[in-house]
């Protein structure tokens, strides 16, 4: 099969012919219909604290069709997505599907699909997944939208961790895919104001279609002043969906006393802030990583019901051969939001 393979920093992904995966016991092989390019993939192929090994096939936001099944109850032809994990079984009782410590993605024994050569990702024509982590797509959810379940689950998890409730004033820094996912679920949670601060005009426009009550262009107006004007007060919850040095300090400055800050953006370098600034406001700062499996089920439910439509954030579709250039272009994005790869054309 053809796949896009990472070899070393500073070089684009290489389109190569590699072995097609085969399903072992409890595993499924999918023909990949769509796979989203994630910011984590860009981080993992950039100098920093974590770089994927040579030979890694990236890609963990995917949906496709079962072409080989090694698991009872899973049939060839079914459309599925999958939590991108190969979890250990050390903490599972016989026959159980749940980790008794409820660590999920936080378990240090997890292998995350697409971030290690032992669990190759979906920048390829086919991918092998654990049936224990697979989820069937409802008939109303096409595979293109099914490939957005992963980033949507990140947004849902962040909103839940931020305890967003009816009437809250919410500020979201960053209108990329994760910022938009937070927007969707903050609105569904009942937030009164869901305001997105974003430099890119295209992302601001999409934020409005996905639930934002207002948007801010930080190049034209200070965020604090704009938010106070729009929401008539300071935010109850601030979400950092940018992940660059200085954003945490900005969140602290923007927050009201007793406010909540949720760090969703992945900052891969050292950052600095003054703890006393947060102490004086008694802020609750919550860091989040990924999601739990129940988040995926809820995302599929709201997609099936039509309460969430992820299509506006899908701005580009590319073939596998076009992927290396599109991947590098996202290091300095212009109008792209979510770029979908179609490995099988």
C-alpha positions in Angstrom: 0.0 0.0 0.0 1.0 3.6 -0.3 1.7 5.7 2.8 3.2 9.0 3.9 6.2 8.2 6.1 8.2 10.5 8.4 11.9 10.1 8.4 13.7 13.1 9.8 13.2 16.7 10.9 13.4 19.3 8.2 12.3 16.9 5.4 8.8 16.5 4.1 6.9 13.2 4.5 7.8 10.6 1.9 5.2 8.8 -0.2 6.4 5.1 -0.1 5.1 1.6 -0.7 4.9 -0.2 2.6 3.4 -3.5 3.8 -0.4 -3.6 4.1 -1.4 -4.3 7.6 -3.1 -7.6 8.5 -5.7 -8.1 11.3 -4.6 -10.2 14.2 -7.0 -11.5 16.9 -9.1 -8.6 18.2 -8.0 -6.2 15.4 -9.6 -4.6 12.3 -8.1 -3.4 9.1 -9.8 -0.3 7.6 -9.6 1.1 4.2 -9.0 4.8 5.1 -11.6 7.1 3.5 -10.6 10.3 5.3 -7.9 11.3 7.8 -7.5 14.8 9.2 -4.2 16.5 9.6 -3.8 17.4 13.3 -1.7 20.0 15.0 -0.2 17.3 17.1 1.2 15.7 14.0 2.9 19.0 13.2 4.3 19.3 16.7 5.6 15.7 16.5 7.6 16.4 13.4 9.1 19.7 14.7 12.1 20.2 17.0 10.8 20.0 20.6 10.3 17.8 23.5 8.8 14.9 21.5 9.7 13.9 17.9 8.2 10.7 16.4 10.7 8.0 15.4 12.0 7.5 11.9 9.6 5.4 9.9 6.4 6.6 11.6 3.2 6.9 9.6 1.2 9.7 11.2 -2.5 10.2 11.3 -5.0 9.6 14.1 -8.2 11.4 13.0 -9.7 8.9 10.6 -12.7 6.9 9.5 -13.0 4.2 7.0 -14.4 0.8 6.0 -13.6 -2.6 7.5 -11.9 -4.8 4.9 -10.5 -7.4 7.3 -11.8 -8.4 10.7 -10.1 -10.5 13.4 -12.7 -9.6 16.0 -16.1 -11.3 16.6 -19.0 -9.0 15.9 -17.2 -6.8 13.5 -18.1 -7.3 9.8 -16.3 -6.4 6.6 -18.1 -3.4 5.0 -19.0 -1.6 8.2 -18.0 2.0 8.5 -16.1 2.9 11.6 -13.8 5.4 13.4 -11.6 4.5 16.3 -10.1 6.0 19.5 -6.4 6.1 18.3 -5.1 4.0 21.1 -3.5 0.6 21.7 -4.1 0.3 25.4 -2.5 -2.3 27.6 -4.6 -5.0 29.4 -2.7 -4.9 32.7 -5.5 -3.2 34.7 -8.5 -4.9 33.0 -10.5 -7.6 34.7 -11.1 -10.7 32.6 -13.6 -9.8 29.9 -13.7 -6.1 30.8 -13.2 -3.3 28.3 -12.5 -0.6 30.9 -9.3 0.4 32.6 -9.9 0.0 36.4 -7.9 3.1 37.1 -9.9 5.0 34.4 -6.7 6.5 33.0 -7.7 6.2 29.3 -5.3 8.2 27.2 -3.3 9.2 30.3 -2.1 5.7 30.8 1.7 5.7 30.3 1.5 2.2 28.7 -0.7 3.4 25.9 0.6 3.4 22.4 -1.0 6.3 20.5 -1.9 5.4 16.9 0.1 7.5 14.4 2.8 8.5 16.9 4.9 5.3 17.0 6.0 2.8 14.3 4.4 0.0 16.3 1.0 1.6 15.8 1.1 3.1 12.3 -1.4 5.8 11.5 -3.9 6.7 8.8 -1.7 8.7 6.4 -2.0 5.5 4.4 -4.4 3.5 2.3 -5.1 1.1 5.1 -4.8 1.1 8.9 -5.0 -1.5 11.6 -6.9 -0.7 14.8 -7.9 -2.4 18.0 -11.5 -3.5 17.8 -11.8 -2.6 21.5 -11.3 1.0 20.5 -13.4 1.0 17.4 -16.9 2.7 17.1 -19.4 2.1 14.3 -20.5 5.2 12.5 -24.3 5.8 12.5 -25.8 5.6 9.0 -26.4 9.4 9.1 -22.7 10.1 9.7 -20.6 9.8 6.6 -16.9 9.0 6.9 -15.9 12.5 6.1 -17.6 13.7 9.2 -16.6 10.6 11.0 -13.0 11.7 10.7 -13.8 14.8 12.7 -14.9 12.8 15.8 -11.4 12.9 17.3 -11.0 16.7 17.3 -14.6 17.2 18.3 -14.0 14.8 21.3 -11.1 17.0 22.4 -13.3 20.0 22.4 -16.1 18.2 24.3 -13.6 16.9 26.9 -12.2 20.4 27.4 -15.7 22.0 27.9 -16.5 19.3 30.5 -13.3 19.8 32.3 -14.0 23.6 32.3 -17.4 22.9 33.9 -19.1 25.2 31.5 -22.7 25.7 32.6 -25.9 27.6 31.7 -25.3 31.4 31.5 -21.4 31.3 31.5 -19.4 33.9 29.7 -16.8 31.9 27.7 -13.7 33.2 25.9 -11.9 31.0 23.4 -8.4 32.0 22.3 -7.8 30.5 18.9 -10.2 29.5 16.1 -8.5 26.5 14.7 -10.2 23.0 14.7 -9.9 22.6 18.5 -11.1 26.1 19.2 -14.0 25.5 17.0 -14.8 22.2 18.7 -14.7 24.0 22.1 -17.0 26.6 20.6 -19.6 24.0 19.5 -19.8 22.3 22.9 -19.6 25.5 25.0 -22.7 26.6 23.1 -24.4 23.2 23.6 -23.5 23.4 27.3 -25.6 26.5 27.7 -23.0 29.3 27.8 -24.6 32.7 27.4 -21.6 34.2 25.5 -19.2 32.1 23.4 -16.7 34.6 22.0 -13.7 33.5 19.9 -10.6 35.6 19.5 -8.8 34.8 16.3 -6.5 36.6 13.8 -7.5 34.8 10.6 -10.7 36.2 9.1 -11.8 32.9 7.6 -11.6 31.2 11.0 -13.6 34.0 12.6 -16.3 33.5 9.9 -16.5 29.8 10.5 -16.6 30.3 14.3 -19.8 32.3 13.8 -21.4 29.4 11.9 -20.4 26.9 14.5 -21.9 28.5 17.6 -19.8 31.6 18.5 -22.1 34.5 19.6 -19.4 37.0 18.7 -15.8 37.0 17.4 -12.8 39.3 18.2 -10.0 40.3 15.8 -7.1 40.8 18.3 -5.2 42.7 15.7 -7.8 45.5 15.8 -8.9 45.7 19.4 -7.4 44.5 22.8 -9.1 41.2 23.7 -10.0 42.3 27.2 -11.7 45.5 26.0 -13.5 43.7 23.2 -14.8 40.9 25.4 -16.0 43.4 28.1 -17.9 45.3 25.4 -19.5 42.2 23.9 -20.3 40.2 27.0 -20.7 43.1 29.5 -18.2 41.6 31.9 -15.1 39.4 32.2 -15.1 35.7 31.1 -16.1 33.0 33.6 -14.1 30.5 31.6 -11.1 31.1 29.3 -9.9 28.4 26.9 -6.4 28.5 25.5 -6.6 26.8 22.1 -3.4 28.3 20.8 -0.6 26.7 22.8 2.2 29.3 22.4 4.4 30.9 25.1 2.6 33.8 26.7 -0.9 32.5 26.2 -1.3 31.2 29.8 -0.2 34.5 31.2 -2.7 36.2 28.9 -5.5 33.9 30.1 -4.6 34.8 33.7 -4.8 38.5 32.9 -8.1 38.1 31.1 -9.8 36.0 33.8 -12.2 37.4 36.4 -11.7 36.5 40.1 -12.6 32.9 40.8 -12.5 32.2 37.1 -11.6 29.0 35.3 -8.8 28.6 32.7 -8.6 25.5 30.5 -5.3 24.8 28.7 -6.1 22.9 25.5 -3.4 24.2 23.1 -0.2 22.2 23.1 2.8 24.4 24.0 6.0 22.3 23.3 8.5 24.8 24.8 9.1 26.3 28.2 6.7 29.1 29.2 6.7 31.6 32.1 4.0 33.3 34.1 3.7 35.0 37.5 1.8 32.7 39.9 0.9 35.6 42.1 -1.3 37.0 39.3 -3.4 33.8 39.5 -3.2 33.6 43.2 -4.7 37.1 43.6 -7.8 35.9 41.7 -7.9 32.4 43.1 -8.1 31.0 39.6 -8.7 27.4 38.7 -6.3 26.3 36.0 -7.1 23.0 34.3 -4.8 21.3 31.8 -6.5 18.7 29.5 -5.2 15.9 27.3 -7.3 14.4 24.6 -10.6 12.7 25.8 -12.2 9.7 27.3 -14.0 7.0 25.3 -17.5 8.2 26.4 -16.7 11.6 24.8 -16.5 9.8 21.4 -19.9 8.2 21.9 -21.5 11.5 22.8 -19.9 13.2 19.8 -21.3 10.5 17.5 -24.7 11.0 19.1 -24.8 14.7 18.4 -23.5 14.2 14.9 -26.2 11.7 14.2 -28.9 14.0 15.6 -27.7 16.9 13.5 -27.0 19.1 16.5 -23.4 19.5 15.4 -22.3 20.0 11.8 -18.5 19.9 11.5 -18.5 20.5 7.7 -17.8 24.2 7.9 -14.4 23.6 9.5 -13.3 21.2 6.7 -11.7 23.7 4.3 -9.4 21.4 2.2 -9.2 17.9 0.8 -6.0 16.5 -0.6 -4.8 13.2 -2.0 -2.0 11.2 -0.4 0.4 12.4 -3.1 -0.5 16.0 -2.2 -0.2 15.4 1.5 3.5 16.2 2.0 3.2 19.7 0.5 -0.1 20.4 2.3 1.4 19.2 5.6 4.3 21.5 5.4 2.0 24.4 4.4 0.1 24.0 7.7 3.3 25.0 9.6 2.4 28.5 8.6 -1.3 28.3 7.8 -3.2 30.9 5.7 -6.9 30.0 5.2 -6.8 26.4 6.1 -8.7 25.0 9.1 -9.1 21.3 8.9 -7.4 19.6 6.0 -8.7 16.1 5.1 -6.5 13.5 3.4 -8.2 11.0 1.1 -5.5 8.2 0.9 -7.6 6.2 -1.6 -8.4 9.1 -3.9 
